[in-house]
Amino acid sequence: MVTVSKPLSDSANQPGNGPIAPEKERLSSLSVDLSRYPSVAERHNFEPIESLMNRDITRPVLLGFGDKILGRVPNPVMMTHIVTTRCNYSCSFCSFADTLNNKSDELSLEEIEKTYTTIGDRLNVIVYSGGETTIHKNLPEIIEAAYRLTPVKSVYIISNAWKPDLLFQITHQVMQRCPGLHLTWSLSIEGPKHVNNEIRYTKANTWDAWQNTIDSLEGLKAIRERYGYKELDVQLCTVCSPSSVSIMDEWYATVRDVLKPDKWNLNLMRRSVQMTHSDLPTFEARRANAQLEPFEQKYMEITERVRADVLAGKLKFLYHTENPEDGALKSAVDLISQEENRRTLTGEKLQICCQAGGFGAYIGSNGLVSGCEEFANNPADPKVFGSLRDTNYDFQALWRSEKASAYRKLVNKSSECYGCTLESQRNYPGILISFPTLVKAGLLARKIK
């Protein structure tokens, strides 16, 4: 491993370039100084992993349609993997409130590698979540294991961006070690600095969570250009909640016109099964009212505005993928997911059938396997297929067990399912296996500028 100080392309650092001046002014207005981070100006070189895996999503989707027609249990196409429950923030809206920082025996890298060898030949997307994912010291090696042992093409890392240079180091390693992998960072941010730093409590008044996130955003964009990481994306993720509803219009304009991430996710705050102590009423209680809650109404308004701005070319909403058409299709899927969540809020007939426990899988940090996080972590009725440690890390033994079969029958019918707006576990796997929705996504992708 050799340190090099000169990036492949460093035009962003050249003084006197006319087109660069406005960008420098924008960064200055955001108090961004990337010279503070060594990994933006230099990197370590890593040897790429040799792999002959077919990472095209067409095959698993087609095979999935076949399984659906024949009534067979498919191998998962998409998976959420909680790598740790440890977190250094304490956010008021966190849906993992009860289990966050619980003492648990996290799977080791060796245990995860054994699991990945048995996960099947169709896994195309992995969402790494937590806790704070980057606290896990082996996160890049876990991603490398997925790249070596599965046909994964797209990896999403959810992070609070607490340590920007750490994110940059992980990116350098993964992008070089895993050629052809599409890596997306989803960075949490809840609004302007004063709002964000109040909502995302860090136990230290001097800790500037907002600035860390903005620095991470700009640093990741910079190293993509400088080092030629063509399949790297950086998104901002905001939760629409009662605490942020009053600033949401202003914040959306800031994201669109000033921050300009590759994509902006607006998630809806939900009362998960892991929030036994929360001021937020349950979805059932909220629906007992004749009208939407203010934050729900704002979610409706902003997501409809996002769709209009994307189609008009006013909002950057496109993935950096090897094939531009694939990136547009991913963006279309995101818009359709938000559309489905709006239907959930208004009680309209849903168009996407949840595929949790079929085309979508869940692995907890301690090795528990289930269809989704809500099933796995319900304290009153945990619907867990089993523990990987009890099957010598044979994922298929749990995936095709009698218990898994029984719990699959409860998908869309259990109490946890009512009002569910889980994008990565409900909507996305359902979209991938719905032919009419895929056609709709393809048509919408053509309109995205």
Order of alpha helices (4+ residues) and beta strands (2+ residues): beta-alpha-alpha-beta-alpha-beta-beta-alpha-beta-alpha-beta-alpha-beta-alpha-beta-alpha-beta-alpha-beta-alpha-alpha-alpha-beta-beta-alpha-beta-alpha-alpha-alpha-alpha
